[in-house]
Structure formats: structure tokens, C-alpha cells
Amino acid sequence: MQIVSCPSCGAEVKFRSHASVMAVCEYCGTSVLKDADAVKDLGKMSSVLEDYSPIQIGTAGVLGGRHFTVVGRIQLKYDAGLWNEWYLLYDDGATAWLGDSSGMFTITTERQVEGPLPAFEQLAPGRNVPIGGEYYTAAEIRTADCIGGQGELPFKVGQGWQAKVADFRRGATFLTLDYSDSPRPVVYTGLAVTLDSLQCQLLRDDDQIQRSAGRYRGKLDALDCPSCGSPIKYLPGMTAHLVCPACQAQVDAASPKAQVLAAGERVATVATTLELGAQAKLNNQDYTAIGVMRRADDEGTQWTEYLLYAPRAGFSWLVETDEGWWRANVMPEWPQFGGPSGQDVMVDKSPFRKLYEYGARVTFAAGAFNWRVQVGDQCHVAEFSSGQVRLAVETTDAEMTWSRSTPVPVDQLRAWFGEQFHGRAPAPGAPFQHQRYQSVAKKFIMVMLAINAVPLLANFSRTWALSALGALALYLPAVFLDSYDDSKK
């Protein structure tokens, strides 16, 4: 360990790792650059925003039998959210990074890779890229601004410093390409983890968070919409992006003073089966409905999604359709494509058959979210099934995510939410059927009728019968195929 004096205030600044080149003075916020035997004042570093992460400088844990300590962090903000990168120092002197985003954690270490690597501009979510002899799937591509820092860091950062990063997945393996300082990226590999699996100690508890932020982590609070004055319930530090239920204004609550990102228009109250703020105990965890959005597919079918949050369990979703309810969670380990068709996927050696693909568009949103959401947001969805379990992969221009969902009976929802649940029994049939074969048949029939429009006008009596037989020949097999699909689920 090397101890130097802060050039600005004279306080002690500790460098625990020989790889650290700068540190942020905890007393005055000055960025201190270690240069040979001297130190330089790089100016003030912004304080990190209170984000209610349980991790702090000094948190310790174990990974693979190796002990580590958190010695620094940078806080990064991009157009859809913010996250922390915690700098770890192992007892043997090695270093790593602990990514901390919306309650999900990954640990990565630098890895030397030979051969060509893709250019940042060539990347897109869902694209498979060869890296180090293995193919990885691009999950997220983003450019973020450094908005704050603490402790010691292995490179020089400050105001205006940008991170250009791309995250990739392959099963449980996590990989990051960092283009921040060079067209050829630095490669980091690792895996998704939980704080329990890391046996973390010296985490911040609720009392510490209360003293630093003035309120409990995970406790609903409310602020007045800066646009129309209506109250918006949210989770300080966990849900920074708000949509006013009254005027649909987008509000950024990540900064000390809430700011309007985009003004909206007042909308009529949208009735939902679960109201914002509804509470339930699921698997011994206290969940609260904090956000609600409606989406529609290409055919106009609409459904409602409720974002739930529990302080110790994180985020979860309830999805309400005309035919039933599902509970969904983001998958930390991604499926792998395989099977005879090449389009099916495997999870724990179990095959999931591809059902259908469609576009989804947000038609309404209200409440608090852990990413920025607005009406008009679009994504491409592909769904897979194995028995009663569904997988869905959603892809946008910047991100790709996988989720797993299982059906939930209405009686179970009533037991969870009691009088807060205003639902009704689902319509007959399996949940959320898209009738994909019938949909395709209808499109072919419309094309056929368009082609035969002139003959129909010229000789209606004879051509009509032939067109009707052709339509039945297309539609009846489609009905049979959809029924056959339903019987296998």
C-alpha cells in the first residue's frame, strides 16, 4: 500500500493496488494522479449519486476461493439508465471489475485475446461474433458518460470521459469489449453472480443507507411531477426513470433535482387490474407494483405488463393477457440455439421449440422503471415453449434480453394481492395464443383475393366459388395446425 497526501487538502490518499494510477480524495473529491514518485491534482471529481447499492468501498467477498476487497468505483450514465463499475483488488494483487446494474451483478477480469476483433460501429444486439475462438452473442451496445467516482482506479477518468462498451453472452459466460481508449477494444470475461454467492461482507445495511440518503432503500416515496404537479410513486435510487400517470411526462429522478426529459399530454385514466402501489408477498418476499405499461403486437393484440420490486429479491414482472397471466423474470444465463431446425433453444439440456415472432410497441406507460420507457418504444420478440414454460427474447437497436415466464392462475393472484386485484377469470384456451398458422393463412387469402379482384368483377358467380374453395383450402389446415400446437403444450 502507498499513502500520499492530497495535493488539494493534504488528507491521506491510499493506493492499495500497484495497478491503480488515480484515486479520488474522500475528503475534498480531488482526483489524484500517481505519477512515479509524485502526485498531481487533476481537479475535482463529481460525487457519485446515491443509488442505494448495498456495495461500498471496503466491501469484501470471495470468488473461486480468492478473497477480494472493493477499492474504487466509477458511476456511468447512458440514455436509458446508469450503473456502477466497482474496482476489486484480490489478496494476491490481481484486479477485477464488479458490474452493478439494477440489482444484477457480473464479475469480469481482463483477458488477452489474439486475432481480429469487431469494430464498435459494426456491432448490433443479437449478432454472433467470434472472439478468442468462441462465438458470443451481442447483448448490449452503449456509450456512457462517467458522472462520478470514488476510491482508486486503474486508469485516468474525469469530467467528459466516455465509456464505449459492448456486452456479450454465451450461456453463463459474460464478456465485455471496452472501446473507451482505443479502436481495438480491451477484452474482459467473467460471469453473472449474486452477492450471496460472493459471500459479501461489510455491505451497507438499511440504517447506513438511511443516514446517507435520508430514506430506506426499497421504500416507496413520492415526488410531484415537475410538468403537471401530480404525485408519482417511485423507489429512490432504484427506479430513476419515471412516467407521470397524469400527463405522461418523462422524468429523470437520478439527479438530486428531478428534471423533465420529455413533456407529455394529459391522458384519460387507464384502468388496470393491478393499481400502482399494490403489494403482495411472493415466495416470502414483499413485492410492490411500481410500474405498468401496455404493449401491442403487429396484429393489434394488446397486453399489460406490471413491474414488481422487492428490496431483497429485485425486479420481476406480471404479464396480463386476454387469455391468462404469466410471471416473468430476466434470465442471467442465456439459452443456446440448437435442435434440428436450428431455431430452437436449449436450457439445462431441455429443448424449447420456437413458437412465433412479432413486433411489440409500447402504447401506454405509467409509474417507475429501472430503464427509460416511453410510448412508441418498439422491439422484436421471439417466443419459445417447453410444456408450460415460455422463453422470450426481446431485441432493440441497443439491447437484447432473455426472460423466462410461467402461467399464474387467477386464484393465485387473488391470494397474493387480495382486494387489490380486480381481475376476472381468463377466457378458454391456452394463455397468449397468437394462432400463427391462421395469421399466415389470412395473409395468403388476402393476397389471393387481391389477385382475383378483376376476375371476380368480370364473372362473379363462377370465380367466387373457386376463390372460396381456395380460401378454405388455406384456412382449414391452418386451424388444424394451431390446434395441434395447442395440444402439445
Phi, psi and omega in degrees: 000138177244131180245127178235168177263137178296127180296342184267311185242352177085358180290159178290135174237122186260136171246101181280329183254138177291342180279347181286135179247345177213159177214154179256121180298125183286349182265317185240355177078012179285138174276121184252119179265127177270118184229100185056239180263004182246168175231150181234148178271116180264006182097177184284141175255134180297142175291147178290150177285147177292107185247005173067020173291140177287346181281149177209167174301127182104346175301137182238156179197185183225133174224119180061033180081000181254132181272141179225162176226140176282122183243351180191171174200155167238148179245127188239140181232133176233184190294340183249002180165194176218159177208166179252146167240111181267132182269122185252143175238119177280160180298334180274006178096349178288161182232163179201177179235139176247106178282137186225103184222113177053040177082004176251140188231143175222144175246129180227151175230154181293142182224136178275126182233129177272160176091175183290151175232149185292152174284149182303320184290343182272352188276149176207142179304137180091349181279134177272130185230132176282124178224118179061033178086000179234149177269132177238151179259127179294126183255321184204134177235125184207154172244124186232153177259137174284120183249359179181163180204159178216157171065209183253152186221154184274359178213166184275122176229162179183191180300133179091353180286131181246145175250127175246107188227153175226128180259141181231156179228148170211096186064238179271354183277138181242135180221140179235135169254121183253111182260017189298324188244355184198150175299328174271119188284158167275137184257130175236134178234154180180213183205162176285141183222171169237159179294329177293318180294335179274358181052047186293139175237162181060036171283155176288135174263179184298324180295318179295319180294323179297317181295325183276335185239348177084006178202163183280144173295134176084357180268129181299135174233180180217145171227158178276131179304124180296345182270313185236351177089356180288145180288141177235121176278139179203172177255105182305130176084338181254328181234093187272348185247118186243149173235117183295126179295336185273313187243000178065016175292142174270129185236132176264112180256017181279339180264163181304331178241122182298138182233145177279122178276319180208126180287144179243192177242149177296136182236156176294148179301128180263118180286133178231154181293323174245129178274154174302133182097352178299140185238148180205156176255114179241122180052044178065019176243138181272107181259150175230136175282112186251341181213151178219137174216149176251142178228159179226147178265187184298332184266002179092358176293131182246152174212166184239137180239131181248125177271121179253151178220136172233135185305325184256350182247348178085211188262148176210165183234145165244129183245122181253122177240175179295336185253352181167181182243150176227149169250129187232147176221146176294139183268121176287333178249124186276147174292166176240137181287145180182195180091168183301323183279343185078355180251348176283164180233160181240136174226119182051043178067010176258129181279141174242124183275136179291132181262301185193168176232149179196163173268144179234139183227136178286125179252343179199143176210145177203148178102210187243142181222155178268015169208167184279124180233144178208156178301134181102345176304136182233152175208165175256133184239136170235135182242148181225154181221152170213105186064232180269358183266135177243144169243145177224136174244125181247131184232129173243186179293340186240347190208152175225131181224150175246142175224155177241136181224151177227148181291148179234122178294150179298323179299324178293320178296321177296322179293323180290311190258347180061226183289349177287344180265125183244034185273173178232169179295143182289157175292156180302149178113166180289153183297138167054051178279129179266351180048061190294322181291319178295323179297316179295318180299318179300321180294319178296320180297318179297319178296316181299316180295323178295319180294325183266013183301315181293311176301326178297319180290325183284320183216076189299314189298319182277316184288328180300315181298318179294320179294321179295318177297320178296319179296317178296323180296331177276319191278319184297316175299327179295318177299317179298316182295319177296320178295321178295319177300315182298323182291339181272350185272000000 
